[in-house]
Amino acid sequence: QQSNLAPWQKNIEETPLDPEANEGEEDIKISMPAPAVKEGGGMERTCCSLTLDIIGLVFLYIMGIFFLIGGLIAHPLRLYYLQQKLDEPYVFFFLAAVCYLTTTIIDVVQRRHKGPLEISMGSIAIGGGLMWFISSIFLFRRIQKVRVYGGMFIVGCVLNLVTITFDMCMVFLKHTNKPFFRAIALKLAWIANILLIGGAVAYLRGYDSDVQAYCSYEGSSHVLASGAAIYIIHAVFHTLSIFLGGITFTVSRSR
């Protein structure tokens, strides 16, 4: 049977591996396959999917920026001055939560063709977005219950971690050729949520003095801002995973 592979693809496919050269080591290969040929109806579905991806990306970037601003404003010194100029200095957490909730809803719409398990795991992320949204309301001045905010925000992060961990497992278990940029994006999202949990812990504690509260909230501000910054980097790699999804890697163990 005549092969339809391009000459450069044949060279890659037919290159033999020396089993003795890398004995006992893991081989990691990164490759970019030729573009797939789309057949009847496929282009329309891809365009629809791409439109949703772009809309989700826009909200993801905005969410990261709002979280970064909110984390920086949460510093006690900045908060002291901004409270005299802004009626609701914590409003950026609320806006970030709205953007994230929108992103998770779009993600579930994208998963609808992948089966009930994928939809269920995406719905867990929607639960995480709802927890973020509800928790941010408790930061408004008229309510101002920071402990409730901290607890609900951490629960939301845990729900996000469940979905992200599931997606990471699917990347490494379901695919022989693993999507390179998606794997990096998911790992960054996982790290970002861990940092956000660490930043929210400060809101759960009680403090005996203003000095203790200042030091704790100062550290919390830095950790929250770091988590938001990593979320922005995650958005960059998520963008690459959409437009350069053909770049994959394989991991194999030589004997």
Backbone as CSV, one residue per row, in Angstrom:
resi,resn,N_x,N_y,N_z,CA_x,CA_y,CA_z,C_x,C_y,C_z
1,GLN,0.855,-1.213,0.000,0.000,0.000,0.000,0.875,1.240,0.000
2,GLN,0.616,2.162,-0.933,1.456,3.337,-1.066,1.216,4.306,0.078
3,SER,2.301,4.798,0.634,2.184,5.713,1.778,1.847,7.109,1.302
4,ASN,0.988,7.821,2.041,0.621,9.206,1.726,1.410,10.207,2.547
5,LEU,2.401,9.739,3.267,3.171,10.637,4.115,4.117,11.489,3.271
6,ALA,4.315,12.718,3.727,5.294,13.585,3.081,6.699,13.041,3.335
7,PRO,7.677,13.443,2.492,9.050,12.922,2.676,9.615,13.202,4.045
8,TRP,9.361,14.413,4.580,9.932,14.722,5.897,9.278,13.908,6.991
9,GLN,7.983,13.545,6.782,7.318,12.702,7.762,7.865,11.282,7.729
10,LYS,8.211,10.799,6.492,8.768,9.464,6.389,10.087,9.356,7.134
11,ASN,10.868,10.422,7.027,12.162,10.401,7.714,11.997,10.281,9.208
12,ILE,10.957,10.965,9.724,10.728,10.912,11.174,10.184,9.560,11.579
13,GLU,9.211,9.049,10.777,8.572,7.797,11.156,9.533,6.621,11.068
14,GLU,10.465,6.649,10.031,11.295,5.489,9.772,12.635,5.531,10.473
15,THR,12.881,6.585,11.248,14.161,6.664,11.937,14.190,5.647,13.067
16,PRO,15.071,4.677,13.033,15.089,3.632,14.068,15.675,4.152,15.362
17,LEU,15.206,3.587,16.443,15.733,3.936,17.749,16.699,2.856,18.199
18,ASP,17.814,3.270,18.700,18.803,2.322,19.203,18.401,1.912,20.600
19,PRO,17.965,0.679,20.812,17.469,0.281,22.133,18.545,0.284,23.189
20,GLU,19.816,0.245,22.783,20.883,0.196,23.774,21.407,1.579,24.117
21,ALA,21.077,2.562,23.268,21.648,3.898,23.482,21.049,4.576,24.692
22,ASN,19.729,4.408,24.909,19.059,5.100,26.014,18.421,4.111,26.951
23,GLU,19.119,3.088,27.274,18.560,2.038,28.109,18.186,2.580,29.470
24,GLY,16.917,2.294,29.882,16.458,2.711,31.202,16.099,4.167,31.295
25,GLU,16.063,4.909,30.165,15.760,6.329,30.193,14.429,6.574,29.506
26,GLU,13.822,7.734,29.846,12.570,8.123,29.219,12.871,9.010,28.025
27,ASP,12.275,8.696,26.871,12.439,9.503,25.672,11.239,10.407,25.526
28,ILE,11.469,11.701,25.374,10.400,12.675,25.165,10.582,13.270,23.783
29,LYS,9.581,13.104,22.933,9.664,13.601,21.570,8.552,14.600,21.342
30,ILE,8.898,15.713,20.729,7.919,16.741,20.387,7.819,16.792,18.870
31,SER,6.606,16.728,18.362,6.422,16.694,16.912,5.225,17.536,16.521
32,MET,5.225,17.938,15.238,4.100,18.691,14.688,3.606,17.962,13.443
33,PRO,2.464,17.273,13.544,1.947,16.557,12.377,1.405,17.494,11.320
34,ALA,1.230,16.951,10.119,0.653,17.742,9.033,-0.794,18.074,9.339
35,PRO,-1.306,19.224,8.872,-2.691,19.612,9.134,-3.662,18.564,8.629
36,ALA,-4.698,18.299,9.429,-5.708,17.320,9.047,-6.621,17.896,7.982
37,VAL,-7.060,17.039,7.066,-7.973,17.471,6.017,-9.395,17.400,6.544
38,LYS,-10.136,18.505,6.466,-11.497,18.562,6.991,-12.470,18.157,5.902
39,GLU,-13.445,17.342,6.257,-14.433,16.888,5.304,-15.775,17.524,5.609
40,GLY,-16.777,17.170,4.805,-18.079,17.821,4.863,-18.621,18.052,6.239
41,GLY,-18.966,19.306,6.569,-19.555,19.649,7.863,-18.533,19.924,8.920
42,GLY,-17.275,19.452,8.774,-16.264,19.615,9.808,-15.829,21.046,9.970
43,MET,-15.724,21.778,8.833,-15.258,23.154,8.881,-16.242,24.028,9.646
44,GLU,-17.534,23.819,9.449,-18.553,24.621,10.137,-18.469,24.404,11.644
45,ARG,-18.336,23.152,12.048,-18.256,22.868,13.475,-16.986,23.457,14.075
46,THR,-15.871,23.394,13.340,-14.609,23.927,13.828,-14.695,25.442,13.990
47,CYS,-15.320,26.121,13.034,-15.463,27.576,13.123,-16.289,27.960,14.343
48,CYS,-17.369,27.203,14.585,-18.216,27.464,15.761,-17.414,27.262,17.034
49,SER,-16.664,26.164,17.061,-15.856,25.857,18.235,-14.773,26.903,18.448
50,LEU,-14.160,27.350,17.352,-13.103,28.353,17.453,-13.648,29.670,17.982
51,THR,-14.866,30.030,17.550,-15.481,31.271,18.046,-15.683,31.209,19.560
52,LEU,-16.182,30.074,20.051,-16.361,29.912,21.492,-15.024,29.924,22.218
53,ASP,-14.011,29.310,21.604,-12.674,29.319,22.215,-12.147,30.739,22.375
54,ILE,-12.317,31.545,21.340,-11.815,32.929,21.386,-12.567,33.736,22.441
55,ILE,-13.889,33.558,22.504,-14.666,34.270,23.529,-14.220,33.847,24.921
56,GLY,-14.028,32.531,25.115,-13.537,32.046,26.410,-12.174,32.594,26.748
57,LEU,-11.305,32.708,25.744,-9.961,33.255,25.973,-10.022,34.707,26.421
58,VAL,-10.882,35.480,25.785,-11.017,36.895,26.153,-11.402,37.026,27.626
59,PHE,-12.398,36.254,28.050,-12.825,36.300,29.453,-11.730,35.770,30.386
60,LEU,-10.956,34.794,29.908,-9.877,34.245,30.739,-8.790,35.279,30.980
61,TYR,-8.419,36.014,29.938,-7.411,37.071,30.091,-7.926,38.182,31.008
62,ILE,-9.169,38.581,30.794,-9.732,39.650,31.631,-9.805,39.195,33.084
63,MET,-10.183,37.933,33.286,-10.236,37.392,34.652,-8.869,37.474,35.324
64,GLY,-7.829,37.063,34.611,-6.488,37.111,35.180,-6.062,38.530,35.534
65,ILE,-6.386,39.480,34.657,-6.014,40.881,34.908,-6.767,41.425,36.119
66,PHE,-8.065,41.143,36.207,-8.851,41.616,37.353,-8.348,41.000,38.659
67,PHE,-8.020,39.702,38.611,-7.490,39.058,39.814,-6.152,39.670,40.219
68,LEU,-5.337,39.978,39.240,-4.037,40.588,39.538,-4.218,41.957,40.187
69,ILE,-5.119,42.759,39.637,-5.391,44.076,40.232,-5.962,43.916,41.633
70,GLY,-6.906,42.976,41.790,-7.498,42.750,43.111,-6.476,42.288,44.125
71,GLY,-5.568,41.388,43.698,-4.530,40.917,44.617,-3.595,42.033,45.048
72,LEU,-3.242,42.905,44.119,-2.364,44.030,44.467,-3.079,45.029,45.376
73,ILE,-4.355,45.267,45.110,-5.118,46.209,45.937,-5.324,45.653,47.343
74,ALA,-5.347,44.330,47.482,-5.580,43.724,48.798,-4.448,43.977,49.778
75,HIS,-3.340,44.524,49.308,-2.252,44.900,50.226,-2.779,45.951,51.212
76,PRO,-2.561,45.775,52.506,-3.162,46.688,53.502,-2.841,48.155,53.265
77,LEU,-1.623,48.465,52.862,-1.246,49.863,52.669,-1.987,50.463,51.479
78,ARG,-2.047,49.743,50.383,-2.774,50.240,49.215,-4.267,50.309,49.510
79,LEU,-4.757,49.319,50.231,-6.177,49.282,50.550,-6.580,50.481,51.404
80,TYR,-5.699,50.905,52.296,-5.992,52.033,53.172,-6.221,53.309,52.359
81,TYR,-5.384,53.533,51.365,-5.516,54.750,50.551,-6.656,54.644,49.550
82,LEU,-6.852,53.438,48.985,-7.884,53.290,47.970,-9.287,53.302,48.558
83,GLN,-9.412,52.935,49.831,-10.731,52.975,50.453,-11.284,54.395,50.529
84,GLN,-10.394,55.382,50.472,-10.833,56.776,50.503,-11.254,57.269,49.121
85,LYS,-10.893,56.491,48.071,-11.209,56.912,46.706,-12.217,55.996,46.024
86,LEU,-12.208,54.721,46.396,-13.119,53.757,45.789,-14.167,53.307,46.798
87,ASP,-15.409,53.261,46.361,-16.467,52.790,47.256,-16.320,51.297,47.539
88,GLU,-15.908,50.539,46.526,-15.756,49.087,46.666,-14.391,48.668,46.115
89,PRO,-13.337,48.759,46.909,-11.999,48.410,46.399,-11.846,46.933,46.040
90,TYR,-12.700,46.076,46.623,-12.610,44.646,46.329,-13.453,44.236,45.121
91,VAL,-13.980,45.217,44.394,-14.876,44.903,43.286,-14.163,44.112,42.193
92,PHE,-12.831,44.215,42.114,-12.098,43.507,41.066,-12.165,41.991,41.262
93,PHE,-12.256,41.528,42.515,-12.453,40.100,42.753,-13.814,39.646,42.220
94,PHE,-14.811,40.499,42.394,-16.150,40.194,41.901,-16.157,40.109,40.377
95,LEU,-15.526,41.085,39.717,-15.478,41.092,38.255,-14.692,39.892,37.727
96,ALA,-13.610,39.543,38.418,-12.817,38.382,38.003,-13.638,37.100,38.105
97,ALA,-14.419,36.987,39.176,-15.251,35.799,39.367,-16.312,35.690,38.276
98,VAL,-16.893,36.822,37.878,-17.891,36.816,36.802,-17.260,36.327,35.498
99,CYS,-16.059,36.823,35.201,-15.371,36.409,33.972,-15.027,34.928,34.013
100,TYR,-14.567,34.450,35.172,-14.209,33.038,35.275,-15.442,32.149,35.134
101,LEU,-16.539,32.561,35.737,-17.781,31.788,35.629,-18.233,31.697,34.174
102,THR,-18.098,32.796,33.449,-18.442,32.782,32.028,-17.542,31.819,31.256
103,THR,-16.253,31.816,31.584,-15.302,30.914,30.921,-15.660,29.451,31.162
104,THR,-16.040,29.121,32.397,-16.374,27.725,32.700,-17.662,27.293,31.996
105,ILE,-18.610,28.194,31.867,-19.849,27.861,31.148,-19.539,27.574,29.678
106,ILE,-18.687,28.402,29.079,-18.292,28.169,27.689,-17.546,26.839,27.566
107,ASP,-16.743,26.514,28.556,-15.997,25.253,28.532,-16.944,24.048,28.552
108,VAL,-18.011,24.129,29.336,-18.982,23.027,29.383,-19.693,22.891,28.038
109,VAL,-19.993,24.010,27.404,-20.603,23.962,26.070,-19.660,23.255,25.094
110,GLN,-18.367,23.510,25.223,-17.379,22.862,24.361,-17.264,21.366,24.649
111,ARG,-17.553,20.963,25.868,-17.428,19.552,26.256,-18.665,18.725,25.914
112,ARG,-19.705,19.334,25.428,-20.992,18.631,25.287,-20.903,17.454,24.326
113,HIS,-19.945,17.465,23.403,-19.810,16.367,22.451,-18.906,15.249,22.978
114,LYS,-18.332,15.425,24.153,-17.347,14.469,24.650,-17.914,13.463,25.645
115,GLY,-19.201,13.554,25.930,-19.807,12.582,26.806,-20.175,13.134,28.171
116,PRO,-20.977,12.375,28.933,-21.473,12.852,30.232,-20.376,13.063,31.273
117,LEU,-19.305,12.273,31.230,-18.232,12.441,32.217,-17.557,13.790,32.042
118,GLU,-17.266,14.143,30.799,-16.639,15.440,30.527,-17.559,16.587,30.947
119,ILE,-18.844,16.444,30.658,-19.798,17.491,31.036,-19.871,17.620,32.550
120,SER,-19.858,16.480,33.247,-19.924,16.498,34.716,-18.704,17.192,35.311
121,MET,-17.512,16.873,34.780,-16.296,17.489,35.311,-16.255,18.978,34.997
122,GLY,-16.748,19.359,33.818,-16.838,20.781,33.507,-17.822,21.497,34.414
123,SER,-18.904,20.803,34.789,-19.898,21.399,35.689,-19.325,21.637,37.085
124,ILE,-18.374,20.795,37.485,-17.710,21.017,38.772,-16.957,22.343,38.750
125,ALA,-16.324,22.649,37.602,-15.633,23.943,37.469,-16.626,25.101,37.526
126,ILE,-17.832,24.886,36.978,-18.867,25.924,37.105,-19.197,26.137,38.580
127,GLY,-19.244,25.029,39.340,-19.457,25.158,40.786,-18.356,25.969,41.438
128,GLY,-17.112,25.747,40.997,-16.009,26.547,41.520,-16.161,28.012,41.186
129,GLY,-16.599,28.300,39.955,-16.834,29.696,39.576,-17.963,30.331,40.371
130,LEU,-19.012,29.554,40.649,-20.119,30.071,41.466,-19.655,30.384,42.888
131,MET,-18.807,29.513,43.440,-18.285,29.764,44.790,-17.447,31.037,44.817
132,TRP,-16.643,31.253,43.782,-15.872,32.491,43.694,-16.795,33.697,43.593
133,PHE,-17.838,33.561,42.787,-18.774,34.666,42.586,-19.495,35.019,43.881
134,ILE,-20.016,34.002,44.564,-20.750,34.246,45.809,-19.811,34.777,46.897
135,SER,-18.618,34.202,46.973,-17.678,34.633,48.021,-17.276,36.090,47.840
136,SER,-17.122,36.523,46.591,-16.687,37.910,46.355,-17.743,38.912,46.815
137,ILE,-19.008,38.494,46.870,-20.062,39.391,47.352,-19.848,39.737,48.824
138,PHE,-19.272,38.814,49.583,-19.047,39.050,51.008,-17.876,40.001,51.270
139,LEU,-17.224,40.487,50.208,-16.181,41.498,50.378,-16.721,42.918,50.221
140,PHE,-17.977,43.048,49.795,-18.550,44.379,49.659,-18.695,45.027,51.036
141,ARG,-18.588,46.322,51.079,-18.559,47.049,52.354,-19.818,46.826,53.179
142,ARG,-20.953,46.722,52.523,-22.201,46.581,53.271,-22.302,45.216,53.950
143,ILE,-21.538,44.258,53.485,-21.562,42.914,54.079,-20.273,42.656,54.844
144,GLN,-19.133,42.716,54.155,-17.783,42.631,54.735,-17.631,41.473,55.737
145,LYS,-17.706,40.270,55.225,-17.448,39.076,56.035,-16.302,38.321,55.388
146,VAL,-15.087,38.693,55.774,-13.902,38.179,55.087,-13.683,36.685,55.358
147,ARG,-14.098,36.207,56.518,-13.919,34.782,56.803,-14.815,33.927,55.907
148,VAL,-16.036,34.405,55.689,-16.932,33.690,54.772,-16.344,33.700,53.371
149,TYR,-15.808,34.865,52.986,-15.164,34.966,51.678,-14.020,33.963,51.556
150,GLY,-13.139,33.928,52.545,-11.986,33.034,52.486,-12.382,31.566,52.376
151,GLY,-13.378,31.170,53.186,-13.805,29.776,53.168,-14.428,29.374,51.839
152,MET,-15.331,30.204,51.331,-16.003,29.873,50.079,-15.043,29.942,48.897
153,PHE,-14.122,30.875,48.952,-13.150,31.008,47.869,-12.255,29.770,47.792
154,ILE,-11.838,29.260,48.949,-11.006,28.055,48.982,-11.779,26.851,48.445
155,VAL,-13.058,26.743,48.810,-13.880,25.650,48.279,-13.955,25.736,46.757
156,GLY,-14.107,26.959,46.240,-14.132,27.141,44.789,-12.836,26.704,44.138
157,CYS,-11.709,27.020,44.764,-10.404,26.602,44.233,-10.275,25.079,44.227
158,VAL,-10.769,24.442,45.286,-10.706,22.974,45.358,-11.529,22.353,44.231
159,LEU,-12.722,22.905,43.968,-13.546,22.403,42.863,-12.833,22.590,41.522
160,ASN,-12.168,23.728,41.367,-11.392,23.958,40.143,-10.276,22.929,40.000
161,LEU,-9.617,22.624,41.108,-8.521,21.652,41.077,-9.000,20.265,40.678
162,VAL,-10.230,19.927,41.085,-10.786,18.621,40.697,-10.896,18.525,39.175
163,THR,-11.462,19.570,38.561,-11.606,19.567,37.102,-10.258,19.602,36.403
164,ILE,-9.353,20.435,36.896,-8.032,20.551,36.260,-7.270,19.240,36.371
165,THR,-7.340,18.593,37.525,-6.655,17.306,37.706,-7.230,16.253,36.764
166,PHE,-8.544,16.245,36.601,-9.179,15.316,35.661,-8.668,15.562,34.243
167,ASP,-8.620,16.826,33.842,-8.149,17.150,32.497,-6.688,16.742,32.303
168,MET,-5.876,16.927,33.336,-4.472,16.514,33.246,-4.363,15.003,33.074
169,CYS,-5.172,14.268,33.811,-5.152,12.802,33.683,-5.577,12.379,32.283
170,MET,-6.582,13.058,31.732,-7.036,12.720,30.386,-5.957,13.009,29.340
171,VAL,-5.197,14.075,29.554,-4.120,14.403,28.615,-3.084,13.288,28.571
172,PHE,-2.736,12.747,29.743,-1.659,11.765,29.805,-2.140,10.328,29.634
173,LEU,-3.432,10.070,29.854,-3.926,8.706,29.754,-4.681,8.446,28.457
174,LYS,-5.361,9.466,27.953,-6.235,9.267,26.806,-5.509,9.423,25.475
175,HIS,-4.468,10.257,25.454,-3.809,10.580,24.203,-2.439,9.908,24.124
176,THR,-2.178,9.249,22.982,-0.835,8.724,22.746,0.121,9.874,22.464
177,ASN,-0.308,10.761,21.561,0.433,11.996,21.308,-0.193,13.102,22.150
178,LYS,0.493,13.500,23.189,-0.084,14.409,24.176,0.068,15.865,23.720
179,PRO,-1.016,16.654,23.789,-0.938,18.068,23.384,0.022,18.845,24.281
180,PHE,1.064,19.364,23.696,2.168,19.969,24.445,1.731,21.208,25.234
181,PHE,1.152,22.173,24.534,0.798,23.437,25.184,-0.368,23.273,26.160
182,ARG,-1.279,22.356,25.860,-2.392,22.128,26.792,-1.887,21.529,28.102
183,ALA,-0.926,20.620,28.006,-0.363,20.026,29.223,0.279,21.101,30.101
184,ILE,1.019,22.023,29.487,1.644,23.105,30.255,0.585,24.038,30.842
185,ALA,-0.437,24.361,30.036,-1.500,25.269,30.503,-2.217,24.698,31.723
186,LEU,-2.506,23.405,31.694,-3.210,22.781,32.817,-2.346,22.769,34.073
187,LYS,-1.063,22.506,33.920,-0.173,22.519,35.084,-0.097,23.914,35.694
188,LEU,-0.053,24.938,34.849,-0.019,26.317,35.348,-1.320,26.670,36.066
189,ALA,-2.460,26.233,35.526,-3.749,26.496,36.186,-3.796,25.806,37.543
190,TRP,-3.239,24.600,37.616,-3.204,23.861,38.881,-2.375,24.627,39.919
191,ILE,-1.207,25.099,39.518,-0.338,25.863,40.428,-1.019,27.160,40.848
192,ALA,-1.682,27.826,39.903,-2.350,29.094,40.211,-3.413,28.914,41.285
193,ASN,-4.203,27.845,41.191,-5.247,27.613,42.185,-4.658,27.277,43.554
194,ILE,-3.534,26.579,43.581,-2.861,26.308,44.860,-2.419,27.612,45.508
195,LEU,-1.861,28.519,44.709,-1.439,29.817,45.244,-2.634,30.633,45.721
196,LEU,-3.738,30.581,44.988,-4.928,31.320,45.409,-5.472,30.784,46.730
197,ILE,-5.378,29.468,46.915,-5.784,28.898,48.206,-4.889,29.436,49.315
198,GLY,-3.579,29.450,49.062,-2.650,29.978,50.063,-2.915,31.437,50.392
199,GLY,-3.279,32.222,49.382,-3.576,33.631,49.637,-4.864,33.834,50.404
200,ALA,-5.856,32.963,50.194,-7.154,33.117,50.865,-7.130,32.629,52.306
201,VAL,-6.142,31.820,52.658,-6.072,31.295,54.031,-5.980,32.424,55.051
202,ALA,-5.318,33.510,54.674,-5.144,34.638,55.598,-6.475,35.221,56.056
203,TYR,-7.515,35.079,55.224,-8.825,35.651,55.573,-9.598,34.773,56.561
204,LEU,-9.092,33.568,56.820,-9.775,32.663,57.746,-9.284,32.808,59.179
205,ARG,-8.145,33.418,59.336,-7.520,33.467,60.660,-8.001,34.667,61.467
206,GLY,-7.900,34.516,62.781,-8.140,35.635,63.675,-6.798,36.187,64.154
207,TYR,-6.722,37.483,64.415,-5.452,38.115,64.750,-5.564,38.851,66.082
208,ASP,-4.489,38.736,66.883,-4.474,39.365,68.196,-4.054,40.824,68.139
209,SER,-3.396,41.222,67.073,-2.921,42.606,66.968,-2.995,43.072,65.522
210,ASP,-2.940,44.377,65.350,-2.961,44.950,64.003,-1.680,44.612,63.240
211,VAL,-0.592,44.441,63.967,0.676,44.102,63.313,0.591,42.720,62.672
212,GLN,0.017,41.770,63.412,-0.159,40.426,62.864,-1.067,40.454,61.643
213,ALA,-2.149,41.205,61.740,-3.092,41.290,60.615,-2.412,41.923,59.402
214,TYR,-1.636,42.972,59.636,-0.959,43.659,58.527,0.009,42.712,57.818
215,CYS,0.832,42.023,58.588,1.821,41.113,58.001,1.143,39.976,57.231
216,SER,0.068,39.442,57.796,-0.620,38.330,57.151,-1.291,38.771,55.854
217,TYR,-1.985,39.904,55.891,-2.662,40.378,54.691,-1.674,40.857,53.633
218,GLU,-0.525,41.332,54.071,0.511,41.721,53.120,1.007,40.497,52.345
219,GLY,1.297,39.427,53.078,1.715,38.192,52.421,0.619,37.619,51.542
220,SER,-0.627,37.705,52.018,-1.752,37.204,51.238,-1.877,37.953,49.921
221,SER,-1.668,39.255,49.952,-1.740,40.063,48.734,-0.714,39.603,47.708
222,HIS,0.496,39.342,48.172,1.550,38.900,47.259,1.233,37.534,46.655
223,VAL,0.709,36.633,47.480,0.406,35.281,46.991,-0.767,35.321,46.004
224,LEU,-1.793,36.102,46.304,-2.928,36.221,45.388,-2.498,36.819,44.049
225,ALA,-1.652,37.842,44.122,-1.162,38.458,42.887,-0.315,37.468,42.080
226,SER,0.468,36.644,42.782,1.283,35.637,42.092,0.390,34.603,41.392
227,GLY,-0.656,34.154,42.087,-1.588,33.213,41.482,-2.265,33.808,40.257
228,ALA,-2.633,35.088,40.349,-3.270,35.745,39.200,-2.298,35.870,38.032
229,ALA,-1.033,36.185,38.325,-0.029,36.304,37.269,0.171,34.968,36.554
230,ILE,0.183,33.883,37.322,0.331,32.559,36.702,-0.903,32.217,35.885
231,TYR,-2.076,32.682,36.324,-3.290,32.452,35.529,-3.190,33.156,34.177
232,ILE,-2.570,34.339,34.154,-2.393,35.049,32.886,-1.440,34.266,31.977
233,ILE,-0.359,33.731,32.562,0.558,32.901,31.778,-0.162,31.643,31.293
234,HIS,-1.014,31.088,32.160,-1.842,29.943,31.752,-2.685,30.295,30.535
235,ALA,-3.248,31.495,30.530,-4.074,31.919,29.398,-3.250,31.981,28.116
236,VAL,-1.984,32.393,28.225,-1.114,32.447,27.050,-0.901,31.043,26.477
237,PHE,-0.597,30.086,27.347,-0.376,28.715,26.873,-1.685,28.075,26.407
238,HIS,-2.789,28.473,27.011,-4.085,27.970,26.549,-4.366,28.482,25.142
239,THR,-3.981,29.730,24.870,-4.105,30.280,23.522,-3.276,29.475,22.528
240,LEU,-2.038,29.169,22.913,-1.169,28.378,22.042,-1.739,26.978,21.813
241,SER,-2.377,26.417,22.847,-2.943,25.067,22.703,-4.108,25.050,21.717
242,ILE,-4.783,26.177,21.552,-5.904,26.252,20.613,-5.410,26.433,19.188
243,PHE,-4.461,27.336,18.999,-4.014,27.662,17.644,-2.833,26.801,17.178
244,LEU,-2.129,26.174,18.108,-1.027,25.282,17.742,-1.251,23.915,18.374
245,GLY,-2.476,23.439,18.302,-2.826,22.175,18.937,-2.152,20.966,18.322
246,GLY,-1.598,21.139,17.105,-0.949,20.014,16.452,0.402,19.653,17.043
247,ILE,0.948,20.531,17.856,2.250,20.241,18.478,2.022,19.309,19.661
248,THR,2.581,18.127,19.567,2.369,17.107,20.596,3.697,16.551,21.064
249,PHE,3.638,15.780,22.133,4.837,15.081,22.615,4.446,13.695,23.075
250,THR,5.411,12.819,23.032,5.209,11.441,23.503,6.280,11.116,24.536
251,VAL,5.917,10.301,25.486,6.860,9.866,26.511,6.932,8.347,26.456
252,SER,8.121,7.816,26.267,8.300,6.369,26.205,9.508,5.973,27.022
253,ARG,9.457,4.798,27.604,10.569,4.292,28.413,11.293,3.185,27.632
254,SER,12.566,3.403,27.413,13.377,2.426,26.696,13.919,1.394,27.665
255,ARG,14.012,0.163,27.213,14.527,-0.915,28.046,15.947,-1.301,27.589
